[in-house]
């Protein structure tokens, strides 16, 4: 099972239309178009190394909002449209969905684009963001895309995180590229502060979600975000919200990032990467002109839902873990996490996540490369088990 399948023909058709529609709805005078790549590069700086130069209302400035709508919004939509079709999300007539830090309605737009089966389902979206101009732009884009007859109701809330969200609790609470903003200034050595942020926001997300609802958090695929996602996973589990994806289990995370590496090992964080050759051509062109080419998309994410009793896993030999003659060992689900890397002469590997912790999947180069990041596969554990000296993980052969 693959998490990040290439865009279907229908999704790609709509995605290719997004840059054109943005140009039609928010026309950019010719004298400013030449400066668009520069504005994109400047906004990228303000979102990363130049955060200290950025005001809270930065998206209220027309050049920066234009750059966000033409570059960052389409890339965020693209990443979500690669992910959302694989997630176990279902909604009923009248369900409410709450999107925190919604910006230009990124999540409602991505759901409409990537889940066509939901377009006719009456849903109410409550979209909260501190920048009213971004919310207004997103609402204008949504109705231009979906049409005024769409059964989806969009309600915008111009407020900061933590403001009241009125109405019934949500079938889905989402937050995309939100929490990295809160964690950016926390020193990388201060994992306790990161855990406090995760605990606080786990309470908020759980309070906004219906008892049977889901919580989806998507962040950039960088080490700090991966560490936060792991901390949030732990905190949500304490609020009876178990991981549904990408985790193949509900046990402790073997990819905690931060200071969670084994002695002498290198810290690893849960994130995924995929090729972007099916992104809109005009978006790829703008990215190159801005000096920000994106040959691959990356992200860390967590989908959590109501806790359920996890089915027993492991081998069929009983609780002792000793293999009994004539009894086959049970297949172990493994989520592929890392890029391929050379292991030894002629062998390559990828790390994966399982109930046994880290798994090192090894094999010849071509088969290993074909097991894309995010793939869920089953492997039979060898007996006796062999372990990778770098990560401590069990080694299996592809």
Secondary structure, DSSP 8 states (H G I E B T S, - for coil): --SS----HHHHHHHHHHHHHHHHHS---HHHHTTHHHHHHHHHHHHTTTGGG--TTGGGSHHHHHHIIIIIHHHHHHHHHHHGGGS-----TTEEEEEET-TTTHHHHHHHHH-GGGTTS-EEEEEEES-HHHHHHHHHHHHHHH-TT-S-EEEEEES-TT----SS-EEEEEEES-HHHHHTTS-TT-HHHHHHHHHHHHHHHHHHEEEEEEEEEEEESSHHHHHHHHHHHHHHHHTTEEEEES-SSSS--S-B-TT---TT----B--EEEE-TTS-HHHHHHHHHTT---SEEEEEEEEEEE-------S-TT-TT----TT----EEEEEE-S--EEEETTEEEEEEEETTEEEEEEE-HHHHHHS-TT-EEEEE--SS--B-TTT--EEEE-
